[in-house]
Amino acid sequence: MSAIRVRCNKCGSVARVESSKEIGGGLKQLYCSCRNVECGHTFVMDLTFSHTLSPSALDLPDNVRARLQQGRISATEQPLLFAELAG
């Protein structure tokens, strides 16, 4: 799992994600334990997908993705290509 900083909701200390469970629909449950020995709180947090900021290149047709990767489409041509794909 990539580095996610989780904080204990009881004392505010850093907590460790001990394990996780994929629920589906973009939801994952994180099983956490507080690193503060005086607290010791164990808890479950939900991690959910919110929204896309930049679409994945994997959504492009294979031929377009290949042309972009090979540099066969100039930077000035790219917006026109993407507008055409969206159209």
C-alpha contacts under 8 A as a table, 3 or more apart, distances in Angstrom:
res1	aa1	res2	aa2	distance
5	R	14	V	7.01
5	R	15	A	7.58
6	V	14	V	5.92
6	V	15	A	5.41
6	V	16	R	6.93
6	V	17	V	7.52
7	R	12	G	5.40
7	R	13	S	5.48
7	R	14	V	4.56
7	R	15	A	5.26
7	R	34	C	7.62
8	C	11	C	5.78
8	C	12	G	4.80
8	C	13	S	5.45
8	C	14	V	6.19
8	C	15	A	5.71
8	C	33	S	7.80
8	C	34	C	5.76
8	C	41	H	7.34
9	N	12	G	5.68
10	K	39	C	7.84
10	K	41	H	7.38
11	C	39	C	6.94
13	S	34	C	6.67
13	S	35	R	6.78
13	S	36	N	6.21
14	V	34	C	6.33
14	V	35	R	6.01
14	V	36	N	7.56
15	A	32	C	6.20
15	A	33	S	5.31
15	A	34	C	4.09
15	A	35	R	5.18
15	A	36	N	7.90
16	R	32	C	5.40
16	R	33	S	5.36
16	R	34	C	6.35
16	R	35	R	6.65
17	V	20	S	7.46
17	V	30	L	6.20
17	V	31	Y	5.72
17	V	32	C	4.39
17	V	33	S	6.67
18	E	30	L	7.61
18	E	31	Y	5.65
18	E	32	C	5.45
18	E	33	S	6.91
19	S	30	L	6.16
19	S	31	Y	5.26
19	S	32	C	7.29
20	S	28	K	6.75
20	S	29	Q	5.46
20	S	30	L	4.45
20	S	31	Y	5.69
21	K	28	K	5.66
21	K	29	Q	5.17
21	K	30	L	6.69
22	E	27	L	6.46
22	E	28	K	4.52
22	E	29	Q	6.49
23	I	26	G	7.61
23	I	27	L	5.39
23	I	28	K	5.34
23	I	29	Q	6.93
24	G	27	L	5.38
24	G	28	K	7.11
26	G	48	T	5.51
26	G	49	F	5.17
27	L	46	D	6.82
27	L	47	L	5.77
27	L	48	T	4.48
27	L	49	F	6.71
28	K	46	D	5.83
28	K	47	L	5.10
28	K	48	T	6.31
29	Q	44	V	6.42
29	Q	45	M	5.71
29	Q	46	D	4.61
29	Q	47	L	6.09
30	L	44	V	5.43
30	L	45	M	5.08
30	L	46	D	6.11
30	L	47	L	7.04
31	Y	42	T	7.54
31	Y	43	F	6.04
31	Y	44	V	4.60
31	Y	45	M	6.64
32	C	42	T	5.63
32	C	43	F	5.30
32	C	44	V	5.89
32	C	45	M	7.40
33	S	40	G	6.71
33	S	41	H	5.90
33	S	42	T	4.30
33	S	43	F	6.39
34	C	37	V	7.54
34	C	39	C	6.80
34	C	40	G	5.30
34	C	41	H	5.30
34	C	42	T	6.25
35	R	39	C	7.91
35	R	40	G	6.84
36	N	39	C	5.34
36	N	40	G	6.12
37	V	40	G	5.39
52	T	55	P	6.38
55	P	59	D	7.41
56	S	59	D	5.65
56	S	60	L	7.74
57	A	60	L	5.48
57	A	65	R	6.87
58	L	61	P	7.80
58	L	65	R	7.76
60	L	64	V	6.44
60	L	65	R	5.96
61	P	64	V	5.44
61	P	65	R	6.26
62	D	65	R	5.15
62	D	66	A	6.11
63	N	66	A	5.16
63	N	67	R	6.30
64	V	67	R	5.12
64	V	68	L	6.26
65	R	68	L	5.14
65	R	69	Q	6.14
66	A	69	Q	5.13
66	A	70	Q	6.10
67	R	70	Q	5.21
67	R	71	G	6.23
67	R	72	R	5.20
67	R	73	I	6.35
68	L	71	G	5.16
68	L	72	R	6.10
68	L	73	I	5.81
69	Q	72	R	7.73
71	G	74	S	6.93
73	I	77	E	6.05
73	I	78	Q	6.38
74	S	77	E	5.15
74	S	78	Q	6.33
75	A	78	Q	5.29
75	A	79	P	7.67
76	T	79	P	6.63
76	T	80	L	7.72
77	E	80	L	5.41
77	E	81	L	6.30
78	Q	81	L	5.05
78	Q	82	F	6.20
79	P	82	F	5.12
79	P	83	A	6.05
80	L	83	A	5.11
80	L	84	E	6.13
81	L	84	E	5.08
81	L	85	L	6.25
82	F	85	L	5.01
82	F	86	A	6.15
83	A	86	A	5.11
83	A	87	G	5.97
84	E	87	G	5.06
